[in-house]
């Protein structure tokens, strides 16, 4: 009886939580690197000062 409950717990709790956490980490990294790339590509632009 413990086996099926363990499998159900993994399917209902562990997998969705791990997908959400890994998506959050990927979003954070993507945002960081895209921001760095945009600042580097547009260095010296007067519009950079308006981004607060």
N, C-alpha and C positions, 0 to 999 in steps of 0.2 A: 504493500500500500504506500510505502514511502517513495518508491521509484516513480510512479505516475504523478504523485504530488510534486516531487522535485522537478520533473520534466515540465509540468504545467507552470510551476513558479518561474522556471527559466524562460519559458515561452511568453509568459504574460508580463513579467517584471524585468528580468535581467536584459533581455535582448532589446526591448524598446528604450530602456534607460541608456544602454550603451550606445545605441544609434543616436539618440539625442545629444549625449555628451560628446561623441566624436564629431557630430555635425557642428556643435558649438565651437569646438577646438579648431576645426577646419575653417569655419567662418572667421574666427578671430585671426588666424594666421593669414588667410587670404586678404582680409581688410588691412592688416598691418603692412603686408608686402605691397599691395596695390597703392596704399597711401605713400609709402616710401618711394615707389617708382614714379608716381605722379609728381611728388615734390622734386625729385631729381630731374625729371624730364622738363619741368616747367620752372626751373630755377632762374631767378632774375625777373620773372613776370610780376607786373604790378598787381595782378589779381590774387597772388598768393597771400598778400597782406590782408585781404578782405575775408579770407577763410579763418574763422575763429572757432 
